[in-house]
Amino acid sequence: MIERHAHSKLVSGGTRMLTWVEMLGLLVIAIATLIAGAQEVLEMVAKREVSLADLLLLFIYLEVLAMVGVYLESGSLPIRMPLYIAMVALARHLILDMKNITELEIIATSAAILIIAAAVLVTHVGHMRITGEKTHHQSSAD
């Protein structure tokens, strides 16, 4: 009985410690993302120019912050969020390096975006089937 109580106490303490480490990690990610976003904005102001690459990078930062927010709110992370970030990051890579990469690299990067988009679709459809949710364009009478 004492061993079971000690084990339960140890597991409970370990769980609390992991939760604190997790929260600290999320805080570090959020602060670092805010700093990176602020640096990007300051750089745009200094250049007096905003490019599509800048906007996509800011969008990635916002998505990371949204992902942290969703995780804090729900305690879980929808797999689609990192997939969206990956697609934007790959698109940004294509935009920035279009002149410096080969045709094969362009095709490979585009294929990677297509594969990730297919993964988003599959996870979305799977989630709808599991939960019974309807898409936005379906009526409640369906």
Secondary structure, DSSP 8 states (H G I E B T S, - for coil): -HHHHHHHHHHHHHHHHHHHHHHHHHHHHHHHHHHHHHHHHHHHHHHT---HHHHHHHHHHHHHHHHHHHHHHHSS--THHHHHHHHHHHHHHHHHHTTTS-HHHHHHHHHHHHHHHHHHHHHHHHHHHHH----TTS-TT-
